[in-house]
Amino acid sequence: MASRADNIASNMSLANFSKATELKNRIWFTIGALIVFRFLSFVPLPGVNPLILSTLYDQTRGGILDLFNTFSGGSLERMSLIALGVMPYITASIVIQLAAALHPSLAALKKEGTAGRQKINQYTRYGTVFLCAIQGWFLASGLESYGAQSGLQAVVEPGLMFRVGAVVSLVGGTMFLLWLGEQITSRGIGNGVSLIIMAGIVAQFPSFTSNMFSGYSEGSIGAGIVIGFIAMVAILILIICFMERAQRRLLIQYPKRATQRGMMQADRSHLPLKLNTAGVIPPIFASSLLLLPLTISQFAGNSVDTESSFGSAIVTLNQYLAHGQPIYMGLYAIGIIFFCFFYTAIVFNPEETAENLKKNGGFIPGIRPGKRTEQYLDYVLTRITVIGAIYLTVVCVVPEYMIAQTGVPLFLGGTSLLIVVNVTVDTISQIQSHLLAHQYGDLIKKAKLKGRIR
């Protein structure tokens, strides 16, 4: 009965979409902000030659640059003002979360409510500026020597002024994206930073689709490969949608309390534990660590002596860590599984949860409050994390295997597909919540009018 009522309410709310003026304004604001983001991705840094840069970037594909370029919507490839995207903010957020789990003073800030969260957000912004400045300086320095071995110069006038200007521009671009994301969150629909990342990933979908079908028309890509990729993406989307919404609900019992009629009533609730508590962090960390040596060697180019022991070690490492190699996929899977358990242990604290339940008088039926509840929560969380780690490994490794077997680059793989599906599902849920709130508001207004008429 409850699910049927929810479906009816959802259908009624969708029918009233045309009347929800505030929701439509929020959607239009979100679309406008994302258009601004796409425009900025085509504004190059001052002093950079875009044509030479495009030629040089094609020579260094396959490293961690491709991962960052995907998240920035091609901004890194064009070396635009927002080339760093929001990755420094994500990195700073992860570092602050790790520090909050290890440092007592930051852990105390998390328990102070809104004031503590504002303080942590402020530290995160400081860390973002710091990381942007460091990454911008090294990026500008790398641009000056980028392509020197091939006789091409991406920077028109190298020097200190170019580096300082590039750092200021990159820091300003990233901080503007954070401000734009905050505006989307408060005045638009969904999480602003997540929507910006998703917009960057989806923006590359038309070029990938056109390249794949162009290869099919030219005969370089078979019809079976095209059908297989479409079927694989559809199946992966269904798996992600199911697994991301799957959760283990633990029954929480509260002591009996006297009601107004003098009856004793026991309250019940549920503690939801997601199967994938770590989210998209494990594949991001695992792929970054594996692709970092490849990227460093690609930037080094001919400056590394391949005859030396260090140079031969770098070449051998690149061969083993290339996309599609068994060692690469094995280490990728191990990294995802490790970071799943590592990050889940940071995000969810069984000891703190058990203590909060004990303070509020709640308990799990059949489990004693306190230490036994903590052990039970840790036991359940470990079991469901195993399922979540297997799910993330399959979603991320299967596209890599398909790429290795067919030789067709699939940008919608692993982390990218997880982000797109998660953000889309979350945005749709928020739209439905706004529609239901609008519908209930209309019902309350009608009830008040009827009360006045009577």
N, C-alpha and C positions, 0 to 999 in steps of 0.2 A: 504493500500500500504506500509506503514511504517513497519508494523509487518511482512509482506511478505518479505520485503527487509532484515529485521533483521534475519529472519529464513534462507534465502539464504546465508547471510554472515556467519551465525553460521555454516551451513553445509559446506561451503567452507573452513572455518577456521579449522574445525575438519578434513577435508580431508588433510589439510596441516600440520597435527600434526607431521608427520615423518620428516618434514623439519625444524621444530622449535627446533633447537639444544639447544638454551639457555633455553627454557621451559623444555626440557627433563633433562637438567643438574640440574635445580631447583627442579624438582620432585625427582630425584635420591638423591639430597642432603637432601631433607625433609625426605625421607624414611630412609636414613642412620642416621640422627639425632634422629628419633623416635626409631630406633633399639638400639642406644646408651642409650636412656632413659629406654627402657625395660631391657637392661642388668643391669643398675644401680639398678633397682627395686629388683634385686635378690642378691645384695651385702649387707649382714647384718652389723649392727653396731658392732664395736669391743666390746667384752665382753658379748655378748648376746647369749643364747642357743636357736637356731631356733626351735628345736623340742618341747621343753617345752613351748616356746612362742606360737607356733601354738595350742597346747593343751589348754593353758589359754585363748587364743583369742576366741576359740569356746565357752567358758563359758560366755563370756561377749558380745555376739552378740546382735544386736537390738538397740543399742544406736547411738549417733552421730558418733561413731567410724566407723560404716558402711558407713555413708555418706562420711567421709573423706577418708576412705579406697577405696571407689569406685572412687573418683576423682584422687587418687594417683596410681591407677592400681594395688591394692593389696600390695603396698609398706609398708603401715602402719601395715598390718597383719603380714608381714615378718620382720618388724622393720628394714628396709634397710636404706642406707645412705640418700635416698630421701623420707623418711617416711612422712615428713610434706608436700611434694609435692610443689605446687605453691599456696596453700591455704593462707599462710601468706601474699604473694604478693597481692592476691585478696582482703584480708581483709584490708591491708594497702591502696590499691587503693580506696576502698569504703570509708574508713575513710578520706582520703585526699580529695575525691570528696565532702563528706559532709562538711568538714572544709572549702573547697573553696567556698561552697554555703553560709556559715555563716560568714566566716572571711573576712574582707575587703581587707587585704593585699594579701591573696591567690587568692581572686576573681580578683584583679588587675593583678596578674601574668598570669591568664588565658587569659587576653586580650592583652598580650605583644607578641603574636605570637610564633614563634619557640623558642626563648630564654626563654619565660615564661613556655612553655611546658617542656623544658629540666630541668628547675629548679624544677617544680612539680614532674617530673619523678625522680629527684635526691632525693627529700623528700620522695617519695614513696619507693625507695630502702632503705633509712635509716630506715624507718618504718618497712620494711620487715625484715631487720637484727635484729631490736629490738624485733619484735614479734617472730622471729625464736629463738632467745636466750631465751626468756621467756618460750615459748612453749617447747623448747628442754630441759630446766632445769626441768620443771614440768613433762615432759614425762620421763626423766631419773630417777627422784625421784619416779615416779609411778611404773616404771619398777622394781626398787629395792624391793618394797613391793608387787609387782604384784604376786598373787598366794601364799602369805604367809599363808593365812587361809587354803589352800588346801595342804600345805606341799610341794609346788613346788617353785623353784627359777629360774626365767628367766635370771637373771644376774649372771654371774659366780663369779665375785669378786666385790661386791658392795663397794661404797666408793666415795670419792671426785674425785679421778682420773677418775673413770668411768663417773661421771656426766660431768666433764669438757670435756673429750674426746667425749662424746655423743653430747654435745652442739656444739662443734667445727665441728664435722662431719655433724650434721643436718643442721647447718647454711651454711657450705660449699656445701652440697648437694642441698639445695634450691637455693642458689645463682648460682650454676652451671646450674641448670634447667632454671633460668631466662636468663643467658647468652646463653644457647642453644636455648631458645625461640626467643631471639633477632636475633640470627644467622639464624633461620628458616624464620623469618619475612623479613630480608634483603636479604638473599641469596637463600631462598626457596620459597614455595608457601603458602599463607595464614598467619593468625595470629599465631605466634609460641606458645604462652602460651595456646591459645585455642586448638590448635592441640595436645599439650601435655596432656591436660585434656581429650580430646576426645580419644586419644590413650589409656589412662589408663582405661577409661570406656569400650571401645570396646574390650580391652584385656581380660575382664572377660566374654565376650559373649560366647566363646566356652565352658567354664566350666559350665555355666548356661544351655546352650543348651544340653550338654551331660547329666547333672543331670536330666533335665526335661524328656528327652527321655528314660533315664535309669529308672526313676520312672514309665514311661508309660509301658515299657517292663516288669517291675516287678509287675505291677498292682496297684501300689499305686496312680498313676495319671491316670485319665480316658482320653479317646480319645477326649471327648467333651471339657475338660479343655485345652488340648493342642491346639486344633483348635481354641478355644475361645481366648487364649492368642495370637496366631499368628494373628487372625483377629483384635484383639484389638490394637496390636502394629502397624499393617498396617494402620488401620483407624486413629490412633493417629498421625502417621507420615504424612499422607495426610492433616490432620487438621493443624498440626504445619507448614508444608510447605506453606499452603494457608495463614494462619493467620500471619506468620512472614513476608511475603512479601506484605501483605495488608497494604494500607495506604490511608489516606484522603489527597487529593491534593487540596490546596487552591490556587485559581487564584490570581496572583500578577500583577498589572498593573503599568507601569511606564509612565511618561509624554512623550508626543510626541517630537521627536528629528529630526532635519533636516539632511537628507542624502546628499550624494555627488551630486545627481541629483536635489537637491532642494526640494525634496518631504518630507512631514512630516510623520513620522512613529512612532507608539507607540510600545514599547517593552512589551512583556508579558512573564511571567515565572510562575512556580508553587512552592509552599512551601509544601513539603511532610511531613505529620505527621503520623508516624507509629501507628498502632492500639496497638501494644505492645511496648511502649517506654521503659519500665523498663527492658525488656529482661528476663534473668533467675535469677535476684537478688531476687525478692519476694519469690519464693519457697525455695531458699537457706537460707534466713534469717528466714522464718517461720519454716522450718524443724529444723534448728539449735536451735532455742529457745525452741521448743517443746521437742526435744530429749536430751537437756542438763541435766535436772533433772534425767532422766533415766540413763544416762551414769555415773553421779556422784554416784548414789546409787549402780550401778553395781560395780564400782571400790571400793566403801566402803566395800562391801561384808558383812561379818559377824561382822565387827567392829561396825556396827550400831545396837543399841539395839532396837529390834522390839517391846519390851514391853513399851518403853518410848513413850511419846507423839510425839517427833520428829521422832522416828523410824516408828511408826504407820502411821504418816502423809506421810512419804516417800513411804511406801508400798502402801498406798491408792492412792497416786499420780501416782505411776507407773502403777497401775491397770487401772486407767482411761486414762492414756496417752499411753497405749500400742497400737501397730499398729492394725488398724482395728476397734478400739473402736469408738463409735459414737461421744464421746466428743473429742477424738483426731482428727478425721476427720473434725468435726465442727470448732475446734480451728485452724486447719491447713488451712481450707478455709478462715476463717476470717483473719488470718495472711497474707495470700497471697493477699487478696483484700486490706488490709491496706497498705502493703508495695508497692503494685502497684501504689497507689495514692501518697504515700510518696516519693518514688524514682522518679516517673515521675515529681513531682513538683521540685525535685532537678536538674534533667537532663535538663528539658526544662523550660526556663524562659520566659513567655509571655511578660513581661515588657521589657526585653532586646531585644527580637525579634521585638516588635513593634517599639522600639526606633531606631533599625538598619534600619528597613524599612523606617521610616520617614526621617532618615538622607540621605538615598540613593534615596529619591523621590518616593519610591514604596508605593502602597496602595492596599487594597482589595476593589474591586468594590462594592459600596453601603455602605462601612464602612469608617467613618472618621479616618484619621491618628491620632496616639497618644493614648489617654486613651480608646477610643471606640474600636480601633484595639486590644489593650491589653485585654479588656473584651471579645471581640469576640473570640480571640485565646484561652483564658482560658475556654470559654464556649464550643468550639469545642473539645479542648483537654480533658475536663472532660467527655464529651459524649463518645468519642472513648476509653478513659481509662476504662470506665465501660465495654465495649465490651471486651477489652484486659484482664481485671481482671476476667471476666466470663470464657474466653477461658483458661487462665492459671489455674484457679480453676478446670475446668473440666479435663484438661490434667493431673493434679497432683493428684486429688482426685480419679478419676476412677481407676487407677492402685492400689491405696491403698484399695479400696473397693473390687477389684478382688482378691487381696492377702488375705484379711480378709475372703472372702467367700470360697476360694479354699484351703487356707493354703499353696500355692506354692509361694516361694519367687521370685519376679520378679524384678531383679536389673534394668532393662530398664524401669523405671517408673519416671514420673514427671520430676525432674531436669535433670537427666541423659539423658533422651530421648530428651529434649529440647536442651541440649548442643550438642549432637551428630548430630541432624538434622541441627541446626543452623550453626555449623562449617562446615558440609559437603556442605551445600548450598553455604556458603561464599567461600569455597575453589574452588568449581566448577565454580562459577562466576569469580574468579580471573584467573582460567585456561583459560576460554573463553576470558577474556580480553587480556591475553598474546597472545592467538592465533590470535585474531583480530588485535592486534598491529603488530604481525609478518606478517600477510597478507597485511596490509596497507603499511608496510615497503617495502615488495616486489613490490607492485604496484608503489611506489614512485621511487624505483630503476629502474624499467622498463621504467617509464616515462622519467627519466633522460637519460637513454641510448638511447631511441628513439629521444630525443631532440638533443643529440650529433651527432647521425647518420645523421639527417637532416641538 
